[in-house]
């Protein structure tokens, strides 16, 4: 079977998961048929999709790829689909009834799957023919489908292995998902481990009298887990849904040594009875309300009183230390092994999960890698259970378990006796895992050609380096400039390394990739540096910093060899400016890009204004060519439209919600490319360099037609209207007028033709002016201290 032949999909069930799967198929350009029992249900699902937050669609226009219908009227249309995925109510009999109808319609080589979260393959296929079983598997997506990488793939005893292999390839290569090979056991992998951890926490809450907000403060980012931690996650999922998954485990996992933990504490049963279900009923473990002053307040549920109360403040030395620790392994060690109040909560909760996960091999999966990936991709943990074992130290954890009189998992003892004392080892810079079956280390599966910068460091592929960046040899004449400053903020070290990268590529290579393996690509320039220089009135130094940034941007733009930038997650401010200078961009699908400098009282001065004008000018010219009009003809309206679009983009600090939206805004070009699976990003960026390199010619410097004073006055009039309506603050007006001054070409009496350098000079002039304004200092200081913008 060929995964490429999956050209159309039928999604049966239009609930939260069904519409999420259909939306992500649309994101990937795959048309789908979305069916349900009632047409109004489907119509409402489609009407809601473009309004969902966080957005499920990369581009709201892609909803056109989803065709609505009903099971009664349109089920025969599934004959035209290559894959049919069932996403109906999580009850066995309705699923079986649907499969009976599908079997009568099924043609050879079609694939049928269920999105069940825990019902076994053997139960779902009972009563079906051998032919149906051959074509049937389980594909369990996690919600929200767009953002969570995990899909648990389960085949049964009768499934044709070509079916699961086809689905695995399609899920990874076309949908950008990560596949976990799960066994046909209740709740599969991620829910089995994750719900066990939540249930342990619920019982501990009742037993020890801990508070939900304190537990969430400990069990979230300090341990490399999402901010939703435990109880906020339960509210998001819904306590009724959580209870259903737990009940499945309790009823079906009769040999599970921790079976009793899946029984609900009495207070949770009562919460469900009284509709304290979480977000769906506006109250669960947390409840949003208004205090006496009318301000929003989030209250916490207290099981002891069965009522809501103000959240308690909680501090512990280990949590304070963890805030300044970037390495997640060190952070986990610091908190879990601490002797303070945070450690007294973290250790028992975390250790229960570690023990339980170790006891589930090989019951739910054959190896530790699949279990870790399940929790990392499905629950958003930075470290899965076995990576956490290693972070704490397997021997350290085992000795503590023994000291407490708790049973040590056989797998942990086996690692200490037969392995190297850890579940993972690096062999020749390649990751390996301890395989219980062979009592030996095996290579962690990876796609051929995958680039992992941390491995290249071990292999001594670093060509140059400083504290903020490194230049690495990716092979085949391609170099990579890696950021590793704090939050990947651009400073003098990164600028130096970018210049060195271009020079090295021009001198002895094929081209340069700019990318890294941080949490975000780049959050902007080093604000603290600018703030300190401005406080000390070092105007010459600030001017030099801006000149260096601009020179670096132009160096990238006019490099003799292609430079490909690979952004992902946040690419803001200066990070966005680096992206705008590239010959090509290879962006991760989840890239949130924007020129947001006005929020801190500044303007884009690292070629951002200039490059946005060029980008909007190119888009306007392309549009004119498409309509057979002539650039700068009378019906074009002159040079103002591109200035207006650039002003709206920068002035309103537009940030894309996806790489695809970044194209619509203008941050990316239609010729730039998108990678769905971030793990492949650098590999794909290198391939782009090699594609561009033969015969590559850098762009010529361009001129920009600008409207001058007339355009500036037009924008100032619009800004004044915003001010009269109360939509902008006093200083917002100042900043917007300064931005308009740059984009219209300065105080020129009429339209004129500017060079790139003319606009760069204006950027630098205004940036320096703003650095001297106390209101800008206040905005920068607030952002540095709180992470939130100040509107003054």
C-alpha positions in Angstrom: 0.0 0.0 0.0 1.2 3.5 -0.9 0.6 6.3 1.7 0.6 8.8 -1.1 -2.6 7.3 -2.4 -4.6 8.7 0.6 -6.0 11.6 -1.2 -9.4 11.9 0.5 -10.7 11.0 3.9 -14.1 10.4 5.5 -14.4 11.6 9.1 -17.5 10.1 10.8 -18.4 12.2 13.9 -18.3 16.0 14.0 -17.7 16.4 17.7 -14.6 18.0 19.2 -12.2 15.3 17.9 -14.0 14.8 14.6 -13.9 18.4 13.6 -10.3 18.7 14.9 -9.2 15.8 12.7 -11.0 17.2 9.6 -9.5 20.6 10.3 -5.9 19.2 10.5 -6.5 17.3 7.3 -7.5 20.6 5.7 -4.3 22.2 7.1 -2.4 19.5 5.2 -4.3 20.0 2.0 -6.4 16.8 2.3 -10.1 17.1 1.5 -12.5 15.3 3.8 -16.1 14.3 4.1 -17.4 15.1 7.6 -20.5 13.1 8.6 -22.7 12.8 11.6 -26.2 11.7 12.6 -27.8 15.2 12.2 -26.9 17.8 9.6 -27.2 20.7 12.0 -24.5 19.1 14.2 -22.1 19.2 11.2 -23.1 22.6 10.1 -22.5 24.0 13.7 -19.1 22.2 13.8 -18.0 23.9 10.6 -19.4 27.3 11.7 -17.4 27.0 14.9 -14.1 26.0 13.3 -12.9 29.4 12.1 -13.8 30.9 15.5 -12.0 28.4 17.6 -9.2 29.6 20.0 -6.6 28.4 19.8 -7.2 28.1 16.1 -7.6 24.6 14.7 -7.1 25.8 11.1 -3.8 27.2 9.8 -6.0 29.4 7.5 -9.7 29.8 7.9 -10.2 29.6 4.1 -9.1 26.0 4.1 -12.5 25.0 5.6 -13.6 24.7 2.0 -11.8 21.4 1.9 -14.4 19.9 4.4 -17.6 18.7 2.9 -20.5 18.2 5.3 -23.1 15.4 5.2 -25.1 12.9 7.3 -24.6 9.2 7.9 -28.1 8.5 6.7 -27.8 10.3 3.4 -24.1 10.4 2.6 -22.5 7.2 4.0 -22.2 5.6 0.5 -19.9 8.5 -0.4 -17.2 6.9 1.7 -16.6 4.6 -1.3 -14.7 7.5 -2.8 -12.4 7.9 0.3 -9.1 6.2 0.8 -9.3 6.3 4.6 -12.4 6.3 6.8 -11.8 7.4 10.5 -14.6 6.8 13.0 -14.8 9.5 15.7 -18.3 8.9 17.2 -19.4 8.5 20.8 -17.0 6.5 23.0 -19.4 3.6 23.4 -18.9 0.1 22.0 -22.2 -0.8 20.5 -22.7 2.4 18.4 -19.3 1.8 16.9 -20.0 -1.8 16.1 -23.3 -0.8 14.5 -21.5 1.8 12.3 -18.8 -0.8 11.3 -21.6 -3.2 10.1 -22.8 -0.5 7.8 -19.3 0.4 6.6 -18.4 -3.3 5.9 -21.1 -3.5 3.3 -19.6 -0.4 1.5 -16.0 -1.2 1.9 -13.8 -1.7 -1.2 -10.3 -3.4 -1.2 -7.4 -1.3 -0.1 -9.5 1.2 1.9 -8.4 1.8 5.4 -10.8 2.1 8.3 -9.7 3.3 11.8 -11.2 4.3 15.1 -10.2 7.3 17.1 -11.2 5.5 20.3 -9.3 6.7 23.4 -9.3 3.3 25.0 -11.6 0.6 23.6 -9.6 -2.4 22.4 -9.2 -3.4 18.8 -10.4 -6.9 19.6 -13.6 -5.6 21.1 -14.3 -3.2 18.3 -13.9 -5.8 15.5 -16.0 -8.5 17.2 -18.4 -9.9 14.7 -16.7 -8.4 11.7 -15.3 -10.4 8.8 -11.6 -11.3 8.3 -11.5 -8.8 5.4 -12.7 -6.0 7.5 -10.3 -6.8 10.3 -7.4 -6.7 7.8 -8.3 -3.1 6.9 -9.0 -1.9 10.4 -6.7 -0.3 13.0 -6.9 2.3 15.7 -5.5 5.9 15.2 -6.0 7.7 18.5 -5.3 11.5 18.0 -5.0 13.8 21.0 -6.9 17.0 21.5 -6.3 19.6 20.2 -5.4 17.7 17.0 -3.5 20.6 15.4 -1.2 21.2 18.4 -0.5 17.8 19.9 1.8 15.6 18.0 0.8 12.2 19.3 -1.2 9.6 17.4 -1.3 6.2 19.0 -1.4 3.5 16.3 -2.8 0.1 17.2 -3.2 -2.9 15.0 -4.8 -6.1 16.1 -4.1 -9.8 15.5 -6.0 -9.7 12.2 -4.8 -6.3 10.8 -2.7 -6.4 7.6 0.7 -5.0 8.6 0.7 -3.1 5.3 -2.3 -1.1 6.7 -0.5 0.0 9.8 2.7 0.8 8.0 0.8 2.8 5.4 -1.0 4.7 8.2 2.2 5.3 10.1 3.9 6.8 7.0 0.9 9.0 6.2 0.5 10.2 9.7 4.2 11.2 10.0 5.0 12.4 6.4 1.7 14.0 5.4 0.1 15.1 8.7 3.3 15.8 10.6 2.4 13.6 13.5 4.4 11.4 15.9 3.4 7.8 16.0 3.5 5.7 19.1 3.2 2.0 18.5 0.8 0.9 21.2 -0.5 -2.5 22.1 -4.1 -3.5 22.2 -4.5 -2.8 25.9 -7.1 -0.6 27.8 -6.4 3.2 27.3 -3.3 2.3 25.3 -0.1 4.2 26.3 -0.5 7.9 27.1 -3.9 7.8 28.8 -2.9 4.7 30.8 0.1 6.5 32.3 -1.3 10.0 32.3 -4.6 9.2 33.9 -2.9 7.0 36.5 -0.8 10.1 37.5 -3.9 12.3 37.8 -5.7 9.6 39.9 -2.6 9.3 42.2 -2.8 13.1 42.6 -6.5 13.1 43.3 -6.1 10.5 46.0 -3.1 12.3 47.5 -5.1 15.6 47.6 -7.8 13.9 49.7 -5.3 12.1 51.9 -2.8 14.9 52.7 -5.1 17.9 52.5 -2.9 19.6 49.9 -4.4 22.3 47.7 -5.0 22.1 44.0 -3.3 25.4 43.2 -0.1 24.4 45.1 0.1 21.1 43.4 -0.4 22.7 40.0 2.3 25.2 40.7 4.8 22.4 41.5 3.7 19.9 38.8 3.8 22.3 35.9 6.8 24.1 34.3 9.2 23.4 37.2 8.9 19.7 36.2 9.0 20.4 32.5 5.2 20.0 32.1 2.6 22.4 30.8 1.2 25.2 32.8 -2.1 23.3 33.0 -0.2 20.8 35.2 -2.7 18.3 36.8 -5.9 20.0 37.9 -6.1 22.6 35.1 -5.6 19.7 32.7 -8.5 17.8 34.3 -10.7 20.9 33.9 -9.8 21.2 30.2 -10.4 17.5 29.5 -13.6 17.4 31.7 -14.0 15.5 34.9 -16.7 13.2 33.4 -14.3 12.3 30.5 -11.5 11.7 33.0 -13.8 9.4 35.1 -14.7 7.4 32.0 -11.1 6.7 31.1 -10.3 5.8 34.7 -13.4 3.5 34.9 -12.2 1.7 31.7 -8.8 1.0 33.3 -10.4 -0.2 36.5 -12.8 -2.5 34.8 -10.5 -4.0 32.2 -7.0 -3.9 33.9 -7.8 -6.6 36.4 -4.2 -7.7 36.8 -2.9 -4.1 37.3 -1.1 -3.9 40.6 -2.3 -0.3 40.9 -5.9 -1.0 39.8 -7.4 0.5 43.0 -6.0 3.9 42.2 -8.4 4.2 39.2 -11.4 4.3 41.5 -12.6 7.9 42.0 -12.3 9.5 45.4 -15.7 10.4 46.9 -15.3 14.1 46.5 -14.7 13.7 42.7 -17.8 11.5 42.3 -19.7 14.3 44.0 -18.2 17.0 41.8 -19.4 15.1 38.8 -22.8 14.6 40.2 -23.1 18.3 40.9 -21.7 19.3 37.4 -18.4 20.6 38.6 -17.0 19.2 35.3 -14.4 21.8 34.4 -14.4 24.3 31.6 -17.5 22.8 29.9 -19.6 23.8 33.0 -17.5 26.9 33.9 -16.4 25.3 37.2 -14.2 22.4 38.1 -11.1 22.4 40.2 -10.9 26.1 39.3 -13.6 28.7 38.8 -13.3 32.1 37.2 -15.3 34.8 38.9 -15.4 38.6 39.6 -14.2 40.0 42.9 -15.8 43.0 44.8 -13.8 45.4 42.6 -15.0 43.8 39.4 -11.7 42.3 38.6 -11.4 38.7 37.3 -10.4 36.2 40.0 -9.7 32.5 39.6 -10.8 30.6 42.7 -9.6 27.1 43.7 -11.8 24.2 44.8 -11.3 22.9 48.3 -12.3 19.2 48.7 -12.5 19.6 52.5 -15.3 22.2 52.4 -16.6 21.4 48.9 -16.4 25.1 48.1 -14.3 27.6 46.2 -11.9 29.9 47.9 -9.1 32.3 47.0 -5.9 30.7 45.9 -3.2 30.2 48.5 0.3 31.6 47.9 3.1 29.1 48.0 6.9 29.5 47.9 9.7 27.0 48.3 13.4 27.4 47.7 13.5 24.7 45.0 10.8 26.4 43.0 12.6 29.7 43.3 15.8 28.1 42.1 14.0 26.2 39.3 12.9 29.5 37.7 16.5 30.3 36.7 17.4 26.8 35.5 17.0 26.3 31.7 18.1 22.7 31.6 14.9 20.7 32.2 16.8 17.7 33.7 18.5 19.8 36.3 15.3 21.6 37.0 13.4 18.3 37.6 16.2 17.1 39.9 16.2 20.4 41.8 12.5 20.2 42.7 11.8 16.4 43.0 14.8 15.7 45.2 14.4 18.8 47.3 14.0 18.5 51.0 11.6 21.5 51.1 7.8 21.6 50.9 7.8 21.4 47.1 9.9 18.3 47.1 7.7 16.7 49.7 4.8 16.9 47.2 6.8 16.4 44.0 8.7 13.2 45.0 5.7 11.0 45.9 3.6 12.1 42.9 6.4 11.8 40.4 7.9 8.6 41.8 4.5 6.8 41.6 4.4 7.6 37.8 8.0 6.4 37.4 7.3 3.1 39.1 4.0 2.6 37.3 5.5 3.3 33.8 8.4 0.9 34.4 5.9 -1.8 35.4 4.0 -1.3 32.1 6.8 -2.6 29.9 6.1 -4.7 27.9 2.4 -4.7 28.7 1.4 -1.5 26.9 4.4 -1.0 24.6 7.6 -2.9 23.8 10.0 -0.2 24.8 10.6 2.9 26.8 10.8 5.1 23.8 7.2 4.7 22.9 6.1 5.4 26.5 8.2 8.5 26.7 7.0 9.8 23.3 3.4 9.1 24.4 3.7 11.5 27.4 5.9 14.0 25.6 3.7 14.3 22.5 0.3 13.6 24.1 0.6 15.4 27.4 3.2 18.0 26.6 5.8 16.8 29.0 9.4 17.8 28.2 10.6 14.5 29.7 8.8 11.3 29.6 8.8 8.9 32.6 12.0 7.1 31.6 13.8 10.3 30.7 12.8 11.5 34.1 14.2 8.3 35.7 17.5 9.3 34.1 17.3 12.9 35.1 16.9 12.0 38.8 19.4 9.1 38.4 18.1 5.6 38.3 20.2 4.5 41.2 19.3 7.6 43.3 15.6 6.9 42.7 15.9 3.2 43.4 17.8 3.7 46.6 15.1 6.2 47.8 12.3 3.7 46.9 14.1 1.0 48.9 14.6 3.3 51.9 10.9 4.0 51.9 10.1 0.3 51.7 8.5 0.5 48.3 8.8 -2.1 45.6 11.5 -1.4 42.9 10.3 -2.1 39.4 12.0 -5.1 37.8 12.9 -3.0 34.7 14.8 -0.4 36.9 16.7 -3.2 38.7 17.5 -4.7 35.3 18.9 -1.4 34.1 21.2 -1.2 37.1 22.3 -4.8 36.8 22.6 -5.3 33.1 22.7 -1.9 31.6 24.8 1.2 32.1 22.6 2.5 34.9 20.3 4.6 32.8 17.5 4.1 30.3 19.2 6.1 27.6 22.8 6.3 26.5 24.6 8.1 23.7 26.7 5.9 21.5 28.7 7.7 18.9 26.5 10.8 19.6 23.4 8.8 18.6 20.8 8.1 21.3 20.2 4.5 22.3 17.7 3.1 24.8 17.8 0.1 27.1 15.8 -2.7 25.6 14.4 -5.0 28.2 13.9 -8.0 25.9 17.6 -8.1 24.8 19.1 -6.5 28.0 21.1 -4.3 25.6 21.0 -0.8 24.2 19.3 -0.3 20.8 19.3 2.8 18.6 16.3 5.1 19.0 14.5 5.0 15.7 14.9 8.2 13.6 14.3 9.3 10.1 17.3 9.0 7.8 19.1 12.4 7.4 17.6 13.9 10.5 19.7 16.7 11.9 20.2 17.1 15.6 22.5 19.9 16.6 23.2 18.6 20.1 24.6 15.5 18.4 26.8 17.5 16.1 28.3 19.3 19.1 29.3 15.9 20.5 30.7 14.9 17.1 32.9 18.0 17.2 31.2 19.6 14.2 31.4 23.1 15.7 33.4 25.3 13.4 33.2 28.5 15.4 31.4 29.5 18.6 30.9 32.1 21.3 28.7 32.3 24.3 25.6 33.2 22.2 25.9 31.2 19.1 27.7 28.4 17.3 28.5 27.7 13.7 28.2 24.0 12.8 29.1 21.9 9.8 25.9 20.1 8.5 27.9 18.4 5.8 27.7 18.7 2.0 29.0 22.3 2.3 26.1 23.6 4.3 26.7 25.4 7.6 24.3 26.2 10.4 24.3 29.2 12.7 22.7 28.1 15.9 21.4 30.6 18.6 21.9 29.6 22.2 21.7 32.9 24.1 19.1 33.3 26.9 15.7 32.8 25.2 17.7 33.0 21.9 17.6 36.8 22.1 19.8 38.5 19.5 22.9 40.1 20.9 26.4 41.0 19.7 27.5 37.4 19.9 24.7 36.2 17.6 25.3 39.0 15.2 29.0 38.1 15.0 28.2 34.4 14.5 25.7 35.2 11.7 28.3 37.3 9.9 30.8 34.5 10.4 28.4 32.0 9.0 27.7 34.0 5.8 31.4 34.5 5.3 32.2 30.8 5.9 29.5 29.7 3.5 30.6 32.2 0.8 34.3 31.1 1.2 34.0 27.4 1.3 30.4 26.1 1.3 27.1 25.8 -0.5 25.1 28.0 1.8 23.9 28.7 5.4 21.0 27.5 7.5 19.9 29.7 10.5 18.2 27.6 13.1 18.3 26.1 16.6 16.8 23.6 18.9 15.4 26.0 21.6 11.9 26.4 22.9 11.4 29.3 20.5 13.4 30.4 17.4 14.0 33.9 18.7 12.0 36.2 21.0 13.7 39.3 19.6 16.7 41.4 20.4 18.4 41.7 23.8 16.1 44.2 25.4 18.0 44.3 28.6 21.1 45.5 26.7 19.2 48.3 25.0 17.5 49.3 28.3 20.8 49.6 30.1 22.5 51.5 27.4 19.5 53.9 27.1 19.5 54.4 30.9 23.2 55.4 30.7 22.5 57.6 27.6 25.1 55.7 25.6 23.7 56.9 22.3 26.8 56.2 20.3 26.8 52.6 21.6 23.1 52.2 20.7 23.7 53.6 17.3 26.5 51.1 16.7 24.4 48.2 17.9 21.6 49.1 15.4 24.2 49.6 12.6 25.6 46.2 13.3 22.1 44.6 13.3 21.2 46.3 10.0 24.6 45.4 8.5 24.0 41.8 9.5 20.5 41.8 7.9 21.9 43.2 4.7 24.7 40.7 4.8 22.2 37.9 4.9 20.1 39.4 2.2 22.9 39.9 -0.3 25.0 36.9 0.6 26.6 35.2 -2.4 25.4 31.8 -1.2 21.8 31.1 -0.2 20.8 31.7 3.4 17.8 29.7 4.6 16.2 30.6 7.9 14.3 27.9 9.8 11.9 29.6 12.3 9.5 27.8 14.7 7.2 28.8 17.6 8.0 32.4 18.4 9.9 34.5 15.9 9.3 38.0 17.2 10.9 41.4 16.7 14.5 40.9 15.8 13.9 37.2 15.2 11.3 38.1 12.6 13.7 40.6 11.1 16.3 37.9 10.6 13.6 35.8 8.8 12.7 38.7 6.5 16.3 38.9 5.3 16.6 35.3 4.1 16.8 34.0 0.5 14.2 31.4 1.5 12.4 30.5 4.7 11.7 27.0 5.8 9.2 27.5 8.6 7.7 25.0 11.0 3.9 25.0 10.6 3.6 26.2 14.2 5.4 29.5 13.7 4.1 32.6 15.4 5.9 35.5 13.7 5.6 39.3 14.1 7.2 42.7 14.3 6.1 43.6 17.8 8.6 46.3 18.8 5.9 49.0 19.3 4.8 47.1 22.4 8.1 47.9 24.1 8.2 51.5 22.8 10.5 50.9 19.9 10.3 50.3 16.1 11.8 47.6 14.0 15.3 48.9 13.2 17.1 45.8 12.1 15.9 46.1 8.5 12.3 45.3 9.6 10.6 48.4 8.3 12.6 48.4 5.1 12.1 44.7 4.4 8.3 44.9 5.1 8.1 47.8 2.5 10.0 45.6 0.0 7.7 42.6 0.8 4.6 44.7 0.3 6.0 46.2 -2.8 6.7 42.8 -4.3 3.2 41.6 -3.4 1.6 44.7 -5.0 3.6 44.2 -8.2 2.6 40.5 -8.3 -1.0 41.5 -7.9 -0.7 44.0 -10.6 0.9 41.5 -13.0 -2.0 39.1 -12.2 -4.5 41.7 -13.2 -2.6 43.0 -16.3 -2.2 46.5 -14.7 1.0 48.5 -14.8 3.0 49.2 -11.7 2.6 52.9 -10.7 -0.2 53.5 -13.1 -2.8 56.1 -12.1 -5.4 53.4 -11.1 -2.8 51.8 -8.7 -3.1 54.7 -6.4 0.7 55.4 -6.4 3.2 54.4 -3.7 0.8 54.6 -0.7 -1.0 51.2 -0.7 2.2 49.2 0.2 3.0 51.8 2.9 -0.4 51.5 4.4 -0.2 47.7 4.5 3.2 47.8 6.0 2.0 50.3 8.6 -1.0 48.2 9.5 1.2 45.1 9.9 3.8 46.7 12.1 1.6 49.3 13.8 -0.9 46.7 15.0 1.9 44.3 15.9 0.3 41.5 13.9 1.5 38.1 14.9 0.7 35.1 12.7 -1.1 32.1 14.3 0.7 29.8 11.8 3.3 29.8 9.1 0.4 29.7 6.6 -1.1 32.9 8.1 2.4 34.5 8.0 2.2 34.2 4.2 -1.2 35.9 4.2 0.1 38.8 6.4 3.3 39.2 4.4 6.0 38.0 6.7 6.5 34.9 4.5 6.4 34.7 0.7 4.3 32.2 -1.3 7.7 30.7 -2.4 8.8 30.0 1.2 8.2 26.5 2.5 6.5 24.9 5.5 7.5 21.7 7.5 4.8 20.1 9.6 7.1 18.1 11.8 9.5 20.4 13.6 12.0 17.5 14.1 12.5 17.6 10.3 12.9 21.4 10.1 16.7 21.6 9.9 17.0 18.6 7.6 14.5 20.3 5.2 16.3 23.7 5.5 19.5 22.0 4.5 17.8 20.4 1.5 16.5 23.9 0.5 20.1 25.3 0.6 21.3 22.5 -1.7 18.4 23.1 -4.0 19.1 26.8 -4.3 22.9 26.6 -4.4 23.6 25.7 -8.1 23.7 28.9 -10.0 22.5 31.0 -7.1 22.4 34.7 -7.7 21.8 37.1 -4.8 19.1 39.8 -5.3 20.0 43.3 -6.5 19.5 46.2 -4.2 16.0 47.7 -4.8 14.5 51.2 -4.8 11.2 51.9 -3.0 8.7 54.4 -4.1 7.5 56.3 -1.0 4.7 58.9 -0.7 6.5 61.5 1.5 4.7 64.1 3.6 1.3 63.6 2.0 1.3 59.9 3.0 2.5 60.7 6.5 -0.3 63.2 7.0 -2.9 60.7 5.8 -1.7 58.1 8.3 -1.5 60.7 11.1 -5.1 61.6 10.4 -6.1 58.0 10.7 -4.2 57.7 14.0 -5.9 60.8 15.3 -9.3 59.1 14.7 -8.2 56.0 16.6 -7.2 58.3 19.5 -10.6 60.0 19.5 -12.3 56.6 19.7 -10.1 55.6 22.7 -8.6 52.7 20.8 -5.0 53.8 21.4 -3.0 55.5 24.2 -1.2 58.8 24.1 2.2 57.1 23.6 0.7 54.7 21.1 0.0 57.8 19.0 3.6 59.0 19.3 5.0 55.6 18.3 2.6 55.2 15.4 3.5 58.6 14.0 7.2 57.8 14.3 6.6 54.5 12.4 4.6 56.4 9.7 7.5 58.9 9.4 9.8 56.0 8.5 7.5 54.1 6.1 6.4 57.2 4.2 10.1 58.2 3.7 10.6 61.0 6.2 9.7 64.6 6.0 9.9 64.8 2.2 7.6 67.3 0.4 6.2 64.7 -2.1 6.6 61.2 -3.5 10.2 60.1 -4.0 12.4 57.1 -4.8 14.2 55.8 -1.8 17.1 53.4 -1.6 17.3 50.6 0.9 19.9 52.6 2.8 17.6 55.6 3.0 15.0 53.6 4.9 17.6 52.0 7.1 18.9 55.5 8.1 15.3 56.4 9.0 14.9 53.3 11.1 18.1 54.1 13.0 17.2 57.8 13.5 13.8 57.0 15.0 15.1 54.1 17.1 17.6 56.4 18.8 14.9 59.0 19.4 12.7 56.5 21.1 15.5 55.2 23.3 15.7 58.6 24.8 12.1 58.7 25.8 11.2 57.8 29.4 7.9 56.3 28.2 9.9 53.8 26.2 12.0 53.0 29.2 8.8 52.3 31.2 7.5 49.9 28.5 10.8 48.0 28.3 11.1 47.8 32.0 7.6 46.5 32.4 8.2 43.8 29.8 11.4 42.7 31.3 9.9 42.5 34.8 6.4 41.1 34.1 6.6 39.7 30.6 3.5 41.8 29.7 3.2 45.0 27.6 2.6 48.4 29.2 0.1 50.7 27.5 1.1 54.2 28.5 
